[in-house]
Structures are given as structure tokens and as C-alpha cells.
Amino acid sequence: MSFCNVLYQKTLINLIAQYFQNSHLCMEKISTNLDLIRSLYNETSASENQSLKQELARNSELNAEYVQLREAKNALPKVLFNPSESVLDRILAFSRTTAVAQQV
């Protein structure tokens, strides 16, 4: 998973956490919302996708939430972050010292 995808997911998760903090939802509702998020990131199986499509067609409230989540995901910045050479060098140096320390 790229750094950009991780950033997108963390931002989306923060938005969703704020949503959940402001409402009292049952466990089934939370699970369904997490399923919606998984679907947005193509992390659901074919059978889960089929079930979710059917549920979205039947449940207009759930469909509205899906649209909101999709819009939130699409509103996230579309940037790629590339660390500088010096940052990469420091990470690699730290990794080497950690590996040596674990061997001792």
C-alpha cells in the first residue's frame, strides 16, 4: 500500500470517527459503514460487493451515506509524497543500527 493510500485512509477514518462520535449508532450500523468504506477502497469480495449493491438499492438512507463517504474520499487531496534523499538515508541508517542492535 502506498503512502498516499495510507494518508487517504487515515484522513477518511478521521472523518468517519468524527461522524461516529457525534451520533449513537448500533453495532450493525457501524459494521455497515465500515463495509461501505471497504467497498470504496476495493477491499471487499465479489460476494460482499453483490450484497452491498443489493442493500444500497433497497435502502435509500444507506445509499445516501455511501454517496457521502464516496464524496468525502474524492475530496481528499490527490497528492503524492516523496521523501527527500536525506530522509531516506536517515531511515536506512536507523534501520541498519536497529538490525545490528537486535543481533547483539
WOSULTA-V460483 format. One record per residue. N is the residue number from 1. RES is the residue in one letter. NEAR is the number of other ideal C-beta (glycine too) atoms within 8 Angstrom. Layout:
N:RES:NEAR  N:RES:NEAR
//
This chain:
1:M:3  2:S:6  3:F:7  4:C:9  5:N:9  6:V:9  7:L:10  8:Y:10  9:Q:9  10:K:8  11:T:9  12:L:14  13:I:9  14:N:8  15:L:9  16:I:11  17:A:8  18:Q:8  19:Y:8  20:F:10  21:Q:6  22:N:5  23:S:6  24:H:2  25:L:7  26:C:5  27:M:5  28:E:6  29:K:8  30:I:10  31:S:8  32:T:10  33:N:13  34:L:8  35:D:11  36:L:13  37:I:12  38:R:10  39:S:13  40:L:10  41:Y:8  42:N:5  43:E:5  44:T:9  45:S:5  46:A:5  47:S:6  48:E:11  49:N:10  50:Q:8  51:S:8  52:L:12  53:K:8  54:Q:8  55:E:10  56:L:10  57:A:7  58:R:5  59:N:8  60:S:5  61:E:6  62:L:11  63:N:10  64:A:8  65:E:10  66:Y:11  67:V:8  68:Q:8  69:L:14  70:R:9  71:E:8  72:A:10  73:K:10  74:N:6  75:A:5  76:L:10  77:P:3  78:K:3  79:V:5  80:L:6  81:F:7  82:N:4  83:P:6  84:S:6  85:E:5  86:S:6  87:V:8  88:L:9  89:D:8  90:R:8  91:I:9  92:L:8  93:A:8  94:F:8  95:S:8  96:R:8  97:T:8  98:T:8  99:A:8  100:V:8  101:A:7  102:Q:6  103:Q:5  104:V:4
//
